[in-house]
Amino acid sequence: MKLKKILTGIDFGKDTNSVMAYAASFAGIFGSSVKLLYVIDYLVTPPTYLTPYIAEEKKVAEKKFETLKRQLTDAEIGAETEVIVGRLQESFEAAAKKTGADMLVLGFMSHVFRRSSSEKLIKGLQMPMLVVRGEKAEPLRIGSVQIRSILCPIDFSETSGKSLEIAKELSGLFSAKLHVLYVSPDYMLKKMKISEDRDRASRDLLERANEKLTEFLGSHNLKDTGEIDEGEPDNRIVNFAKQKDIDLIVMGARGLGLIKGMLIGSVTDAVLKSSPCPVLVIH
């Protein structure tokens, strides 16, 4: 994983310090510079009478950025800032392309009836994203991030293989313990009415999963790091993260779900909404 430039979404909300802390931590490990971006989000061109108010908001944001930039330079991390007026996703896409950013760091918020700004970016941008959320990420400041354990959920897909390679690299850089988890979905077993059939099917699935896990880990030069669970993938991933005191989850945005070719995005979305720690989403 090469990180020369880290694009960091800032909204000056309660998660700002934690987002800054993780951006600085990864920048320090990889020797990256950081671009801080604040977007004044407008779906359409704002009317003329709003121009003074937008100018004032931009001025306030630039003033706040002076403090944040100083925090990064004090930590010997190169930093730039930019305030953009425009559509959220298009603004981030343009900034990522312009700067050649290798990763986006952002906070996370979820709404019940509509997608939040962070969810729109996660869905729309095809780049690695470190989503800072959960009790593990608060409250933190630059220099206080500790990543001692990393969880990589896999489904034997190409994307999860890519995620595993990145998780393996990060575990070395952060000197963190790596956990690899495969969750065998129990949707087929629930359909079986006879308990003996369920038990036999469960044993068969577990045996095949063990064989595939050993083969998969071997292809990535890993052993003795894999575990198998059974149930709803997102619930089991989150429970594992809580039980094992995981500091970072690394997982693919897409892969093989319950049906071949099914997007794993629903699982990733569900994990993001309830994870106790930051999640690095790999495309």
C-alpha positions, 0 to 999 in steps of 0.5 A: 500500500502506497500513501503519498497523499492523504485526503482528509474530509473535515466538517469541524464537527465533534469527530474532527480531532479523531479524524485528524489523529488517524490521518496524522497516524497513517501519514506518519507511518507512510511518510505521507502529506495530508490535504484537509478539505472542507466542502460547502455543499450545494446541490445547485449553484446558490443564488446571488443573495447567498454569496455574502453568507457563503463568503463568510462561511468560507472565511470562518473555515479557512481560519479554523484550518489555520489551527488544524494545519499547525497541529499537523506541521507541529507533528512534522507532517506536510499539510495543505487546506482547501475550502470548496463550494459545490456538490459534495461528491464531485468536489471530493472527486475533483480534489482526489484527482487534483492532488493524486490522493491515495486514501480518504480519511473521514468521519461517519454519521448515519441518518435513519431516512436518508444517506448522510454525507459520509455515506454518500462519499463511501458509496460514491468514491472508488478509493481506499477510505479510512472511516473513523468511528466507534468508541475506539476513535474517541476522544483522540488527538494527534499522537494518541492513536494506537493500533495494536490489533487488526481484523480482516473479514474475508469471503475468499473473493479477490477484493478480500484478498486485496484487503488481506494483503493491506491488513497484513502490511499494516499489522507489520507497520503498526506492530499489531496482531492480525486476526482473519475472520470468515463468517459462514452464513447460516441462511441455508441452515435456517431453512432446514426443519430437521435438526439432524439435517442442520447438524450434518449441513453445518459440519459439511459447511465448516469442513469446507470452510476450513479447507478454503481458509487454509488454502486462502491464507496459504496463498497469502503466506499466512497461517494460524491467524484465521478463525471461522464463525457462523451467522449474519456476517455483519453481526459476527464481525462487529461482535468479534471486534468487540470481544477481541478489542480490535482497533482497526477493521480492514475489509473490502467494499465488494466481494461474494455475498450469499449469492455469487456476484452479490455486492458485499456492500450491504455487509460493509454498510452494516459494519460501518454503522455499528463498528466499535472501531475505525474501518478501512474500506478497500475497493 
